[in-house]
Amino acid sequence: QRQLVESGGGLVQAGDSLRLSCAASGLMVSAFDMGWFRQAPGKQRELVASLAIIGDTNYAESVKERFAIYKDNAKNMVYLTMNSLKPDDTAVYFCAARYSFRASWEYWGQGTQVTVSS
């Protein structure tokens, strides 16, 4: 059974940093494109950052220079470091995996809440 479990969310103040973790089981993060999405209340889910199998990264314009996605193949984990957090970053953050850039995002975690107070 392929599973993704996020952790690391919480309540922080504007300007603070957080690191989200995504633990994968039943799939090897080294063999999948990995991504972080977020969904704020009343808004559509959006892609925040992605990390391709070959190592290419892609970021939403709103988080460039502040967020970074990386993975630890040995631990089978994916991380999202978030710096200079803003109230607009408040959302539920989801980890996701897909077989390649041509595929849809097939595997999802349950999400972790990030709340940034002003």
QUIUR-V838263 format. One record per helix or strand of 2 or more residues. SS is the DSSP state (helix for helix, strand for strand). FROM is the first residue (numbers start at 0). TO is the last residue. Records with the same first field share a line. If there is no record, write none. Layout:
BEGIN
SS=FROM-TO  FROM-TO
END
This chain:
BEGIN
strand=2-6  9-12  17-24  32-38  45-50  56-58  66-71  76-81  90-97  106-107  111-116
helix=28-30  60-62  86-88
END
